[in-house]
Amino acid sequence: MAFFDKIAPLPTVTSESFTHTPSRAGDAREPPGKRIPDAKRNVASAAARLMAEGGLTNFELAKRKALRAFGLSENTPLPDNSLIEDELHLYQRLFQRSEHAEKLAALREKAREILRILDEFNPYLTGPVLDGTAGRSAEIDVPLFTDGAKHVEIFLLDAHIDFRHNAPRAGRAEAVLSFVSDGIKVNLIVYPRHMERSVFRTRGGRVKRRVKLDVLEKLMRAEEKNGL
């Protein structure tokens, strides 16, 4: 398959760096009694900017970097991920509309390709590529509901795909198998088949949406029709 010719070994990640200049909201001097709620909003905005411009994909890391950018204490109450997602949508719409739309379309096209190839493992698309908040260094998250990670591993080995095992982000996942295709990191999150009907939630309590290939293709057609 032409797809497998594009697979590259997963690069080693060393460290991330991003210089952030506090916004006017972060420079404003507020009375002590109002500092905490304002700080939470400022941290959410700064974390969203770090994710949009700095290539961060980890919410907790983005929050900590935002705290340091504002010179706030580590004890400052942190915003929920859902608030950062809202700020990220807003930032991308205001400042990265054209670039973001092009990047998102490419990521979803790659996701469609992967879902087609892995059809026998009951794949879905979830995460930032689906919800539209994918940044410059976004990864494609593909939950698989199958009879075991070994079957997926054998498939990847037979296809000569150089993959790595990563620690599951959630206790219910059996394994996370990652590889890179066309410079895009893909995470295959393997769950037992019987968990397909389970409802997964984000840390903020939102239902974690996931879709199959047919729904993804409908979404892509709708956005193409609307010029998004």
C-alpha positions as semicolon CSV with decimal commas, in nm:
position;residue;x (nm);y (nm);z (nm)
1;M;0,000;0,000;0,000
2;A;0,128;0,345;-0,082
3;F;0,038;0,460;0,269
4;F;0,288;0,227;0,431
5;D;0,571;0,358;0,218
6;K;0,527;0,692;0,391
7;I;0,573;0,558;0,744
8;A;0,875;0,698;0,927
9;P;1,027;0,597;1,263
10;L;0,888;0,795;1,554
11;P;1,128;1,080;1,637
12;T;1,272;1,118;1,984
13;V;1,124;1,415;2,166
14;T;1,372;1,605;2,380
15;S;1,235;1,930;2,521
16;E;0,981;2,194;2,432
17;S;1,032;2,565;2,451
18;F;0,810;2,861;2,385
19;T;0,847;3,226;2,472
20;H;0,521;3,389;2,568
21;T;0,463;3,758;2,631
22;P;0,175;3,823;2,874
23;S;-0,126;3,994;2,725
24;R;-0,274;4,317;2,851
25;A;-0,511;4,115;3,066
26;G;-0,211;3,954;3,234
27;D;-0,047;4,292;3,298
28;A;-0,354;4,449;3,451
29;R;-0,335;4,523;3,823
30;E;-0,643;4,385;3,994
31;P;-0,745;4,411;4,359
32;P;-0,634;4,102;4,555
33;G;-0,991;3,981;4,591
34;K;-1,038;3,957;4,213
35;R;-0,697;3,820;4,120
36;I;-0,782;3,449;4,132
37;P;-1,078;3,445;3,887
38;D;-0,901;3,686;3,651
39;A;-0,584;3,479;3,675
40;K;-0,776;3,166;3,583
41;R;-0,914;3,332;3,269
42;N;-0,572;3,471;3,180
43;V;-0,408;3,132;3,225
44;A;-0,669;2,970;3,000
45;S;-0,608;3,229;2,727
46;A;-0,230;3,200;2,754
47;A;-0,242;2,819;2,758
48;A;-0,459;2,825;2,447
49;R;-0,210;3,053;2,273
50;L;0,076;2,821;2,369
51;M;-0,112;2,527;2,219
52;A;-0,205;2,718;1,904
53;E;0,132;2,880;1,836
54;G;0,387;2,689;2,038
55;G;0,299;2,337;1,933
56;L;0,202;2,214;2,279
57;T;-0,050;1,931;2,291
58;N;-0,054;1,863;2,665
59;F;-0,308;2,071;2,858
60;E;-0,132;2,041;3,193
61;L;0,204;2,146;3,050
62;A;0,041;2,444;2,875
63;K;-0,120;2,552;3,204
64;R;0,209;2,536;3,392
65;K;0,392;2,734;3,126
66;A;0,113;2,993;3,130
67;L;0,144;3,024;3,509
68;R;0,515;3,094;3,478
69;A;0,457;3,344;3,197
70;F;0,235;3,550;3,427
71;G;0,458;3,501;3,731
72;L;0,175;3,335;3,920
73;S;0,213;3,094;4,208
74;E;0,196;2,720;4,146
75;N;-0,097;2,724;4,390
76;T;-0,305;2,945;4,160
77;P;-0,633;2,766;4,073
78;L;-0,605;2,628;3,721
79;P;-0,877;2,646;3,454
80;D;-1,054;2,334;3,336
81;N;-0,944;2,189;3,003
82;S;-1,287;2,274;2,863
83;L;-1,221;2,646;2,920
84;I;-0,888;2,618;2,740
85;E;-1,058;2,438;2,451
86;D;-1,306;2,724;2,420
87;E;-1,022;2,979;2,420
88;L;-0,832;2,769;2,166
89;H;-1,130;2,763;1,928
90;L;-1,157;3,141;1,962
91;Y;-0,785;3,204;1,907
92;Q;-0,769;2,984;1,600
93;R;-1,078;3,147;1,454
94;L;-0,946;3,499;1,510
95;F;-0,575;3,466;1,436
96;Q;-0,515;3,143;1,245
97;R;-0,828;3,097;1,041
98;S;-0,671;3,023;0,701
99;E;-0,366;2,835;0,831
100;H;-0,573;2,635;1,078
101;A;-0,835;2,536;0,821
102;E;-0,566;2,407;0,584
103;K;-0,386;2,215;0,858
104;L;-0,707;2,066;0,995
105;A;-0,817;1,951;0,649
106;A;-0,482;1,774;0,597
107;L;-0,503;1,605;0,937
108;R;-0,856;1,484;0,874
109;E;-0,759;1,353;0,532
110;K;-0,480;1,153;0,694
111;A;-0,720;1,033;0,964
112;R;-0,963;0,916;0,695
113;E;-0,683;0,722;0,528
114;I;-0,590;0,554;0,856
115;L;-0,947;0,464;0,947
116;R;-0,991;0,299;0,607
117;I;-0,672;0,093;0,640
118;L;-0,746;-0,017;0,996
119;D;-1,111;-0,097;0,932
120;E;-1,085;-0,454;1,065
121;F;-0,998;-0,318;1,410
122;N;-1,312;-0,108;1,446
123;P;-1,141;0,235;1,444
124;Y;-1,278;0,574;1,545
125;L;-1,141;0,928;1,535
126;T;-1,134;1,134;1,853
127;G;-0,948;1,427;2,007
128;P;-0,838;1,764;1,863
129;V;-0,844;1,652;1,498
130;L;-1,212;1,572;1,536
131;D;-1,321;1,862;1,756
132;G;-1,132;2,118;1,546
133;T;-0,878;2,243;1,803
134;A;-0,578;2,067;1,644
135;G;-0,269;2,289;1,663
136;R;0,050;2,298;1,459
137;S;0,190;1,985;1,624
138;A;-0,137;1,797;1,659
139;E;-0,149;1,419;1,676
140;I;-0,419;1,192;1,540
141;D;-0,587;0,981;1,809
142;V;-0,756;0,664;1,684
143;P;-0,929;0,439;1,939
144;L;-0,951;0,076;1,828
145;F;-1,203;-0,168;1,977
146;T;-1,071;-0,512;1,902
147;D;-0,983;-0,851;2,048
148;G;-0,636;-0,751;2,165
149;A;-0,335;-0,534;2,100
150;K;-0,137;-0,830;1,967
151;H;-0,356;-0,847;1,657
152;V;-0,287;-0,480;1,586
153;E;0,085;-0,524;1,647
154;I;0,102;-0,816;1,402
155;F;-0,081;-0,609;1,142
156;L;0,165;-0,322;1,181
157;L;0,466;-0,554;1,173
158;D;0,340;-0,728;0,859
159;A;0,300;-0,384;0,699
160;H;0,657;-0,291;0,803
161;I;0,537;-0,002;1,015
162;D;0,789;0,109;1,277
163;F;0,574;0,172;1,584
164;R;0,635;0,229;1,952
165;H;0,450;0,136;2,267
166;N;0,346;0,433;2,480
167;A;0,189;0,432;2,825
168;P;-0,193;0,437;2,801
169;R;-0,339;0,775;2,895
170;A;-0,639;0,607;3,054
171;G;-0,641;0,295;3,270
172;R;-0,902;0,128;3,053
173;A;-0,684;0,121;2,741
174;E;-0,488;-0,197;2,679
175;A;-0,210;-0,029;2,480
176;V;-0,113;0,277;2,280
177;L;0,080;0,210;1,959
178;S;0,230;0,517;1,791
179;F;0,391;0,579;1,455
180;V;0,453;0,867;1,218
181;S;0,308;0,904;0,869
182;D;0,385;1,203;0,646
183;G;0,528;1,382;0,949
184;I;0,210;1,333;1,153
185;K;0,212;1,132;1,474
186;V;-0,067;0,874;1,495
187;N;-0,173;0,713;1,824
188;L;-0,366;0,386;1,807
189;I;-0,537;0,349;2,144
190;V;-0,638;-0,014;2,183
191;Y;-0,943;-0,102;2,394
192;P;-1,120;-0,435;2,446
193;R;-1,400;-0,489;2,198
194;H;-1,671;-0,490;2,466
195;M;-1,588;-0,129;2,562
196;E;-1,708;0,016;2,233
197;R;-2,039;0,121;2,389
198;S;-1,868;0,284;2,688
199;V;-1,888;0,661;2,731
200;F;-1,549;0,826;2,775
201;R;-1,511;1,169;2,932
202;T;-1,244;1,436;2,934
203;R;-1,084;1,549;3,260
204;G;-1,323;1,842;3,254
205;G;-1,622;1,606;3,253
206;R;-1,726;1,652;2,890
207;V;-1,825;1,348;2,689
208;K;-1,531;1,262;2,466
209;R;-1,677;1,247;2,119
210;R;-1,561;0,986;1,871
211;V;-1,679;0,908;1,520
212;K;-1,644;0,634;1,264
213;L;-1,528;0,678;0,907
214;D;-1,870;0,753;0,756
215;V;-1,937;1,036;1,003
216;L;-1,590;1,182;0,950
217;E;-1,644;1,183;0,575
218;K;-1,979;1,361;0,616
219;L;-1,809;1,623;0,832
220;M;-1,535;1,674;0,575
221;R;-1,786;1,708;0,290
222;A;-1,992;1,958;0,488
223;E;-1,689;2,173;0,568
224;E;-1,566;2,158;0,210
225;K;-1,909;2,267;0,090
226;N;-1,913;2,557;0,334
227;G;-1,563;2,660;0,240
228;L;-1,419;2,592;0,587
